Amino acid sequence: MKLTARGHYSVKALLDLSLQPGFGPTSVKSIAKRQELPAPYLEKLLIEMRRAGLVQSVRGSQGGYKLARQPAQISLGQILEAVGETIEPLRRHSPDACLPEDWVTFSLWNQLHKKLVLALYSISLEDLYYDARSWQAALGEETSFII
């Protein structure tokens, strides 16, 4: 699996939303500025994540995007899947492409892929939230654990 900008930006955006007081709505412009992301591209990713049920859009002057569920109920795997990131093994590691002597390699990659999928779906946004807050505290920044 290769984490592209799509996946990286999506995770950063949702982590940003999880760090907002009361998980209230935040504008795309604010998220983009804080996370140093291109706003138009971020808007497209947030639309994809809204379609996947990960975020909600809120209209109005105080609107923007907010999490659709609690951070503990959103996994890293769901975020990546929502924006079309692939977590499939490399094509060259398929049973059809294997020579008999490559079966061990195929089997190894297959087992690693299964473990990776389990890991991605077991890491929640809440886990990343606490990691981010711990990192902020280590840097001496003020923290507020909302969850």
trRosetta pair geometry for C-beta under 8 A, 3 or more apart (Angstrom, degrees):
i j d omega theta_ij theta_ji phi_ij phi_ji
1 85 7.7 58 -165 159 107 104
1 86 6.9 -160 -125 103 82 67
1 87 5.0 -3 -101 -131 132 59
1 88 7.8 124 -86 45 83 32
1 116 6.2 174 1 161 131 148
3 7 4.6 -112 -156 84 80 135
3 8 5.7 100 149 -55 108 87
3 80 7.6 -83 -119 -115 87 123
3 85 6.9 6 -125 -148 58 141
4 7 5.6 101 53 12 63 96
4 8 7.0 -124 107 0 34 96
4 85 6.6 -168 30 -112 96 97
5 8 5.5 -60 -140 44 33 112
5 9 5.7 31 163 -19 71 110
6 9 6.3 -59 -144 39 19 105
6 10 6.3 19 157 -20 59 113
6 45 6.6 175 -154 -104 73 117
6 83 4.8 -178 161 144 107 126
6 84 6.7 -35 143 64 155 91
6 85 6.2 -176 94 -67 111 92
7 10 5.7 -58 -146 36 28 113
7 11 6.4 25 159 -17 65 106
7 79 7.4 103 -150 121 73 95
7 80 4.9 17 -127 -119 112 88
7 83 6.3 178 -84 75 54 129
7 85 4.2 52 -73 -79 117 147
8 11 6.1 -58 -150 36 27 107
8 12 6.4 25 154 -16 63 110
9 12 5.6 -58 -147 39 31 112
9 13 6.2 33 155 -23 67 107
9 35 7.7 116 -144 135 69 136
9 37 5.3 115 -138 -133 106 134
9 41 6.9 -37 171 122 170 111
9 42 6.3 -131 171 -98 122 78
9 45 5.8 -171 108 -34 114 171
10 13 5.8 -53 -147 34 29 111
10 14 6.5 19 159 -10 64 107
10 45 5.1 -140 -86 180 87 129
10 48 8.0 -61 -107 78 126 117
10 49 6.4 155 -149 -63 107 128
10 79 5.3 160 131 171 116 101
10 80 7.2 153 78 -88 139 43
10 82 7.0 169 -167 77 147 106
10 83 4.7 -135 -62 -23 153 151
10 85 8.0 -135 33 -25 143 123
11 14 6.2 -60 -147 42 29 103
11 15 6.1 31 155 -20 65 110
11 76 6.8 18 -111 -134 118 86
11 79 5.6 101 -85 131 70 151
11 80 7.7 4 -57 -64 103 79
11 128 7.2 -132 -177 -145 103 168
12 15 5.7 -57 -144 39 28 111
12 16 6.3 35 153 -24 63 105
12 35 4.7 124 150 -154 122 137
12 37 6.7 158 94 -54 135 134
13 16 5.6 -53 -153 32 29 115
13 17 6.7 29 150 -17 63 103
13 31 5.5 50 -135 172 82 138
13 35 6.6 -105 -79 11 57 170
13 37 7.1 -57 -69 28 95 168
13 42 6.0 153 -89 -154 134 104
13 45 6.5 148 10 104 157 127
13 46 6.4 -124 160 -76 152 94
13 49 7.7 -173 94 5 130 159
14 17 5.4 -47 -148 35 39 113
14 18 6.4 39 151 -20 66 103
14 49 7.1 -154 -69 -159 113 159
14 54 6.7 -48 -106 155 132 124
14 55 7.2 -132 -103 -63 90 112
14 67 7.0 85 -154 -96 85 96
14 74 6.7 -132 178 132 141 149
14 79 5.9 -115 11 -114 155 131
14 125 5.7 -89 138 -121 116 132
15 18 5.6 -54 -149 35 34 112
15 19 6.6 33 151 -21 64 106
15 125 6.7 -159 -88 -155 61 91
15 128 5.4 -88 -104 127 113 125
15 129 6.6 -175 -145 -81 78 64
15 132 6.1 133 -179 -45 121 153
16 19 5.8 -61 -153 34 31 110
16 20 7.3 46 148 -38 61 95
16 26 7.1 -122 133 88 102 159
16 31 5.0 123 110 -136 152 92
16 34 6.0 133 -135 90 129 131
16 35 5.6 -82 -62 -52 141 122
17 20 5.8 -39 -160 5 40 118
17 23 6.8 47 158 -149 83 75
17 26 6.1 -154 -107 29 73 125
17 31 7.3 -10 -57 -102 79 127
17 55 6.8 -129 -97 -112 175 114
17 65 6.5 -70 -98 112 132 95
17 66 6.2 154 -162 -141 117 40
17 67 5.2 146 132 -46 125 87
18 23 6.9 -11 -124 -107 41 93
18 67 6.3 60 -79 -52 70 141
18 71 4.5 70 -128 -89 127 130
18 125 5.3 -178 -64 154 150 114
18 126 7.4 -155 -159 -86 143 46
18 128 7.6 102 58 84 155 97
18 129 4.6 -103 133 -89 133 119
18 147 8.0 0 -177 -59 99 118
19 129 6.8 -179 -70 -135 72 91
19 132 6.7 -80 -79 110 123 143
19 133 7.8 172 -115 -68 97 88
20 23 5.9 101 77 -118 97 25
20 24 5.6 -118 140 49 123 70
20 26 5.4 -141 -86 -47 151 126
20 66 7.5 -105 70 -121 145 86
21 24 6.4 -1 84 11 69 110
21 144 7.3 -1 -97 99 90 141
21 146 6.5 -180 -131 -94 48 142
22 146 6.9 -131 -56 -160 33 137
23 66 5.7 96 151 -168 80 106
23 67 5.2 -63 -165 34 121 110
23 71 8.0 -152 -98 -36 127 94
23 146 7.5 169 -35 127 79 143
24 66 6.1 -84 166 -102 21 129
25 58 4.0 -94 -83 41 154 137
25 62 6.7 111 71 136 116 71
25 63 5.3 -49 136 -161 154 39
25 64 4.1 148 162 56 94 85
25 65 6.2 139 -147 59 80 14
25 66 4.4 -80 -83 -41 60 106
26 30 5.2 -111 179 79 95 129
26 31 5.7 105 122 -53 119 95
26 64 4.6 -118 90 117 23 153
26 65 6.3 -40 61 60 70 68
26 66 7.0 116 8 -80 73 69
27 30 4.5 97 61 3 86 101
27 31 7.1 -155 94 -2 47 84
27 63 7.4 80 -86 95 77 57
27 64 4.1 -111 -73 -98 39 121
27 65 7.9 105 -125 12 15 75
28 31 5.8 -57 -150 39 33 109
28 32 5.9 34 154 -21 68 111
28 39 5.4 102 136 -157 104 91
28 42 5.6 154 -164 103 99 113
28 43 5.0 19 -142 -81 159 85
28 46 6.5 -128 -101 9 106 154
28 64 6.6 -174 -24 -147 56 92
28 65 6.9 68 -68 -3 74 114
29 32 5.7 -56 -144 38 27 113
29 33 6.3 27 157 -20 63 107
29 39 5.7 10 -99 -119 56 138
30 33 5.9 -55 -147 35 28 110
30 34 6.3 22 159 -13 64 109
30 64 7.1 -28 32 -121 118 154
31 34 6.0 -61 -148 41 28 106
31 35 5.8 -4 166 9 67 118
31 37 7.1 -25 127 47 84 123
31 42 6.3 -178 99 168 115 149
31 64 7.9 145 -20 -177 109 129
31 65 7.5 -20 -26 50 146 115
32 35 6.5 -71 -134 54 20 91
32 36 7.7 49 170 -126 54 4
32 37 4.8 -107 -134 72 66 82
32 38 6.7 -45 -149 130 120 10
32 39 3.9 -51 -62 -81 172 76
32 42 5.1 -156 -83 18 99 156
33 36 7.6 15 -176 -72 25 43
35 42 7.9 127 71 -104 128 142
37 41 7.0 -119 165 76 95 105
37 42 4.9 94 122 -65 125 124
38 41 4.3 56 86 20 109 113
38 42 6.4 175 87 -16 53 90
39 42 5.5 -59 -141 38 30 114
39 43 6.3 38 159 -27 66 101
40 43 5.7 -48 -152 27 32 115
40 44 7.0 32 151 -17 61 100
41 44 5.8 -52 -158 32 37 112
41 45 6.6 34 148 -16 67 105
42 45 5.6 -56 -150 38 36 111
42 46 6.2 35 153 -19 68 106
43 46 5.8 -56 -147 37 30 111
43 47 6.5 35 153 -23 63 103
44 47 5.7 -52 -152 31 32 114
44 48 6.7 32 150 -17 63 103
45 48 5.6 -53 -154 35 36 112
45 49 6.3 29 151 -14 68 107
45 83 5.6 2 -142 -112 90 126
46 49 5.5 -54 -143 41 35 109
46 50 6.2 44 152 -26 66 101
46 55 6.0 -56 -160 70 84 154
46 57 7.7 102 144 -80 113 98
46 65 5.2 -97 -164 -80 134 161
47 50 5.5 -48 -148 30 32 115
47 51 6.7 34 152 -19 62 102
48 51 5.8 -52 -154 34 33 112
48 52 6.6 24 150 -12 64 108
48 82 5.7 132 135 151 93 85
48 83 5.2 99 107 -103 144 64
48 84 7.4 -71 -167 -13 149 95
49 52 5.5 -56 -146 43 37 110
49 54 4.3 -66 -179 61 93 120
49 55 4.9 50 116 12 109 108
49 79 7.1 0 -116 -137 117 69
49 82 4.8 67 -106 141 64 144
49 83 6.7 -16 -61 -58 86 91
50 53 7.7 52 179 -67 32 20
50 54 7.3 -92 -76 54 26 71
50 55 5.1 -61 -81 76 69 86
50 56 6.7 105 -130 -109 94 24
50 57 5.8 -1 -114 -27 146 98
50 65 7.4 -111 -71 -128 108 112
50 68 7.8 132 -130 -49 56 129
51 82 7.6 151 72 -161 82 95
52 78 7.1 156 153 173 129 88
52 81 7.3 145 -140 100 146 87
52 82 3.5 -102 5 -123 168 107
53 68 5.5 -137 173 101 58 161
53 69 7.7 43 146 -23 90 112
54 67 7.3 -58 162 -145 64 67
54 68 5.7 157 149 26 14 115
54 69 7.3 -69 -140 22 46 99
54 74 5.8 90 -142 -130 95 125
54 78 6.5 154 -87 134 119 112
54 79 6.5 108 -132 -98 161 68
54 82 5.6 -49 -10 -79 136 166
55 65 4.8 12 170 -175 133 110
55 66 6.6 153 -159 79 83 29
55 67 6.1 -66 -109 -112 67 31
55 68 5.5 -162 -114 -25 8 94
56 65 7.0 154 77 -153 41 62
56 66 5.6 -21 59 64 90 82
56 67 7.6 19 14 108 86 18
56 68 4.7 120 -34 -90 90 83
57 63 7.2 41 170 174 71 114
57 64 7.5 -115 -147 136 64 23
57 65 5.7 -37 -101 -97 61 72
58 62 7.7 -41 122 103 124 69
58 63 4.0 -158 107 -141 78 84
58 64 6.0 1 54 48 97 45
58 65 7.2 172 14 -92 83 20
58 66 6.1 33 -17 1 123 109
59 63 4.9 -66 168 -93 8 160
60 63 4.3 126 53 -37 67 108
67 70 7.3 86 127 -106 136 13
67 71 6.6 -57 -141 -67 166 67
67 74 6.9 -113 -153 -22 114 148
67 125 7.6 178 -121 106 137 162
69 73 4.1 -89 147 85 129 125
69 74 5.7 150 73 -49 110 94
70 73 4.9 82 62 8 80 106
70 74 7.7 -166 92 -6 42 90
70 126 7.3 15 146 -62 88 119
70 147 7.5 107 -168 -135 102 103
71 74 6.0 -66 -147 37 38 105
71 124 6.3 108 145 149 72 104
71 125 3.9 -116 -158 96 84 102
71 126 3.9 130 113 -65 104 71
71 128 7.9 -127 -176 52 121 87
71 129 5.3 24 167 -23 163 141
71 147 6.3 -71 41 -97 123 136
72 124 5.1 27 -143 161 40 159
72 125 7.5 -103 -52 58 21 78
72 126 4.1 8 -75 -16 65 147
72 147 7.4 127 -35 -164 102 134
73 124 7.2 49 -6 -142 13 124
74 78 5.8 -120 -162 72 64 134
74 79 6.7 68 165 -53 103 96
74 124 6.3 103 70 -159 52 80
74 125 4.3 13 79 -6 106 124
75 78 4.6 102 57 2 80 100
75 79 7.2 -141 99 -4 47 84
75 120 6.8 95 151 142 110 60
75 121 4.8 42 151 -149 159 47
75 122 6.9 42 -136 -13 125 9
75 123 6.3 103 -158 71 80 52
75 124 5.5 -60 -97 -98 58 58
75 125 7.5 -125 -90 -23 14 74
76 79 5.7 -52 -152 33 35 113
76 80 6.4 30 154 -14 67 107
76 120 5.0 -112 92 -163 102 68
76 121 7.4 -122 59 -75 73 25
76 123 4.4 6 -1 83 125 106
76 124 7.5 -133 -22 -96 75 13
76 125 7.6 152 -63 -65 62 60
76 128 7.3 117 -74 -41 104 128
77 80 5.9 -58 -146 40 30 107
77 81 6.0 30 156 -19 66 111
77 87 7.0 -26 -134 -34 89 163
77 117 6.8 70 -117 -162 136 60
77 120 3.7 105 -71 126 91 98
77 121 3.8 -30 18 -73 150 69
77 123 7.8 120 -18 48 81 83
78 81 5.7 -55 -142 39 29 112
78 82 6.2 37 156 -29 63 105
78 121 7.2 88 -32 -121 77 76
79 82 5.8 -54 -152 27 27 115
79 83 7.1 0 160 2 61 106
79 125 7.5 112 -48 -72 131 103
80 83 6.6 -73 -154 46 30 93
80 85 3.8 -69 -175 58 89 132
80 87 6.5 82 117 -50 138 112
80 120 6.6 -49 25 -173 138 133
81 84 7.7 47 -176 -68 31 18
81 85 6.9 -78 -67 54 27 81
81 87 7.6 -49 -74 -2 82 118
87 113 7.6 134 148 -160 80 87
87 116 6.6 -167 -175 121 107 113
87 117 5.8 123 134 -93 134 82
87 120 6.3 -106 -122 20 153 166
88 113 7.3 14 -162 -151 35 133
89 93 4.9 -80 145 79 124 122
89 94 7.6 158 88 -69 112 67
89 109 5.1 103 -153 154 139 109
89 110 6.7 -67 -36 -89 160 48
89 112 7.7 103 -104 78 113 93
89 113 4.3 -70 -60 -77 104 140
90 93 5.0 77 70 10 85 106
90 109 7.1 -76 36 -163 92 144
91 94 6.3 -30 -172 -18 49 115
91 97 7.3 87 147 -19 70 158
92 97 5.8 -127 -156 124 46 154
93 97 7.4 -76 -70 68 6 123
93 98 7.9 41 -151 -70 43 100
93 105 6.9 -118 -122 133 98 92
93 106 5.4 162 -167 -119 77 66
93 109 4.1 -49 -175 91 153 161
93 110 7.3 -163 150 -49 112 71
94 97 4.9 77 59 13 84 104
94 98 7.2 -141 92 -25 43 90
94 106 7.3 -16 113 -134 5 117
95 98 5.6 -50 -150 15 37 121
95 106 6.1 109 -88 177 57 152
97 102 8.0 -64 115 103 72 150
98 102 4.4 -150 -151 88 82 109
98 103 5.6 95 163 -80 140 57
98 105 7.6 178 -124 67 108 96
98 106 4.7 -43 -85 -42 140 143
99 102 4.7 86 50 5 74 108
100 103 6.0 -22 -167 -21 41 113
101 104 7.8 -36 172 16 46 99
102 105 4.9 -51 -167 41 70 118
102 106 5.9 74 134 -25 85 99
103 106 5.5 -53 -147 38 35 113
103 107 6.1 37 155 -21 68 106
104 107 5.7 -53 -146 37 30 112
104 108 6.3 34 153 -21 63 106
105 108 5.7 -54 -149 34 30 113
105 109 6.4 25 156 -13 65 106
106 109 6.0 -59 -148 40 30 107
106 110 6.1 32 154 -22 65 109
107 110 5.6 -54 -146 36 29 115
107 111 6.4 28 156 -17 64 106
108 111 6.0 -58 -151 37 28 108
108 112 6.3 26 153 -16 64 109
109 112 5.6 -54 -143 40 33 112
109 113 6.2 39 155 -25 65 105
110 113 5.7 -51 -149 32 29 114
110 114 6.7 30 153 -19 62 103
111 114 5.8 -52 -151 33 33 112
111 115 6.6 30 152 -16 65 106
112 115 5.7 -57 -149 39 33 111
112 116 6.2 36 152 -23 67 107
113 116 5.6 -54 -147 35 31 114
113 117 6.4 32 155 -19 65 103
114 117 5.9 -52 -149 34 30 111
114 118 6.5 30 153 -17 63 106
115 118 5.7 -54 -150 37 32 112
115 119 6.3 33 152 -20 65 107
116 119 5.6 -55 -147 36 30 112
116 120 6.3 29 156 -19 66 106
117 120 5.9 -55 -145 36 29 110
117 121 6.4 12 161 -4 64 111
118 121 6.3 -70 -148 47 26 99
118 122 6.0 17 158 -17 66 118
119 122 5.8 -66 -141 40 27 106
119 123 6.4 23 163 -20 67 106
120 123 6.4 -54 -144 31 27 105
123 127 5.2 -106 -162 64 70 147
123 128 7.0 72 162 -44 103 93
124 127 4.8 114 56 -2 71 96
124 128 7.4 -136 103 4 47 84
125 128 5.6 -53 -152 40 39 111
125 129 6.1 52 145 -30 67 102
126 129 5.2 -47 -146 30 33 120
126 130 6.6 30 157 -15 64 101
126 147 6.0 129 -134 -147 103 167
127 130 6.2 -57 -153 37 29 105
127 131 6.5 30 149 -18 63 108
128 131 5.4 -54 -149 38 35 115
128 132 6.2 37 152 -21 67 104
129 132 5.8 -58 -151 35 28 110
129 133 6.3 23 153 -15 65 107
129 147 6.5 94 112 -21 150 140
130 133 5.6 -51 -140 40 35 110
130 134 6.1 39 156 -22 65 105
130 145 7.9 34 -109 -125 80 109
130 147 7.9 -80 -62 43 92 138
131 134 5.8 -54 -147 35 28 112
131 135 6.4 30 153 -20 62 106
132 135 5.7 -55 -150 36 31 113
132 136 6.4 33 151 -20 65 104
133 136 5.5 -50 -147 35 34 113
133 137 6.3 36 153 -20 65 104
133 143 5.0 99 -164 -150 93 129
133 145 6.2 85 -176 -89 163 82
134 137 5.7 -53 -149 36 31 112
134 138 6.4 35 151 -22 64 105
135 138 5.6 -52 -149 33 32 114
135 139 6.6 26 152 -14 63 106
136 139 5.8 -62 -153 40 32 108
136 141 4.1 -73 -178 67 88 122
136 142 7.9 -42 150 68 117 30
136 143 5.3 134 96 -81 119 104
137 140 7.6 54 -178 -69 33 16
137 141 6.9 -89 -74 59 28 71
137 143 4.9 -38 -69 -18 93 142
